[in-house]
Amino acid sequence: MSHIVTVQDAVTAFADFMEPTDAELDAIEQEMPVILADVDLLDAQIITLDRVPTELDNRRIRRARNRALAARIALANRTAAAMLPGGAA
């Protein structure tokens, strides 16, 4: 008879000391517009998986792709501005 033994990492994976730090939560908060834009893009692409995309579908995907790109640019600009010494002029 073999005994079932739990793996220690699986048992303690959600211990209190493993919560995200405030810095990690702030980073997620800053990246949230990019995450949401990517989700919208994926939604637009998923809609067209089982059919031929119509002109409306193509337009929806193109707009979602542009919003995702704009969100990434805005995040990159915020990150670059934060790294400048003395702030942005």
C-alpha positions as CSV (number, residue, x, y, z in Angstrom):
1,M,0.0,0.0,0.0
2,S,1.5,3.4,-0.9
3,H,0.7,6.4,1.1
4,I,-0.5,9.7,-0.4
5,V,1.8,12.5,0.8
6,T,1.2,16.2,0.2
7,V,4.0,18.3,-1.3
8,Q,5.1,20.9,1.1
9,D,5.3,23.7,-1.5
10,A,1.7,23.1,-2.5
11,V,0.5,23.3,1.1
12,T,2.4,26.5,1.8
13,A,2.0,28.1,-1.6
14,F,-0.6,30.5,-0.3
15,A,0.9,31.4,3.1
16,D,0.6,35.0,4.4
17,F,4.2,35.8,3.7
18,M,3.8,35.1,0.0
19,E,1.4,38.0,-0.6
20,P,2.4,40.5,-3.2
21,T,4.3,43.6,-1.9
22,D,3.0,47.1,-2.2
23,A,5.6,47.7,-5.0
24,E,4.3,44.7,-7.0
25,L,0.7,45.9,-6.6
26,D,1.7,49.4,-7.8
27,A,3.4,47.9,-10.8
28,I,0.3,45.9,-11.6
29,E,-1.9,49.0,-11.2
30,Q,0.3,50.9,-13.7
31,E,0.2,48.1,-16.2
32,M,-3.6,47.6,-15.9
33,P,-4.5,49.7,-19.0
34,V,-2.2,47.5,-21.1
35,I,-3.7,44.4,-19.6
36,L,-7.2,45.5,-20.3
37,A,-6.4,46.6,-23.8
38,D,-4.8,43.2,-24.5
39,V,-7.9,41.5,-23.1
40,D,-10.1,43.5,-25.5
41,L,-7.8,42.6,-28.4
42,L,-8.1,38.9,-27.5
43,D,-11.9,39.2,-27.2
44,A,-12.0,40.7,-30.7
45,Q,-9.8,37.9,-32.1
46,I,-11.7,35.1,-30.3
47,I,-14.9,36.2,-31.9
48,T,-13.5,35.5,-35.3
49,L,-12.0,32.0,-34.6
50,D,-14.9,30.0,-35.9
51,R,-16.0,32.1,-38.9
52,V,-14.7,34.2,-41.6
53,P,-14.1,37.7,-40.3
54,T,-16.4,40.4,-41.6
55,E,-15.4,44.0,-42.3
56,L,-16.8,44.9,-38.9
57,D,-14.7,42.2,-37.3
58,N,-11.6,43.4,-39.0
59,R,-12.3,47.0,-38.0
60,R,-12.9,45.8,-34.4
61,I,-9.6,43.9,-34.3
62,R,-7.7,46.9,-35.9
63,R,-9.1,49.3,-33.3
64,A,-8.4,47.0,-30.4
65,R,-4.8,46.5,-31.7
66,N,-4.4,50.3,-31.9
67,R,-5.7,50.7,-28.4
68,A,-3.3,48.0,-27.1
69,L,-0.4,49.7,-28.9
70,A,-1.4,53.1,-27.5
71,A,-1.6,51.7,-24.0
72,R,1.9,50.2,-24.3
73,I,3.3,53.5,-25.6
74,A,1.7,55.4,-22.7
75,L,3.2,52.9,-20.3
76,A,6.6,53.1,-21.9
77,N,6.5,56.9,-21.8
78,R,5.5,56.9,-18.1
79,T,8.3,54.5,-17.3
80,A,10.8,56.6,-19.2
81,A,9.6,59.8,-17.6
82,A,9.9,58.3,-14.2
83,M,13.5,57.3,-14.9
84,L,14.6,60.9,-15.9
85,P,16.6,62.6,-13.1
86,G,14.8,65.6,-11.8
87,G,11.6,64.7,-13.5
88,A,10.4,65.6,-17.0
89,A,11.0,69.2,-18.1
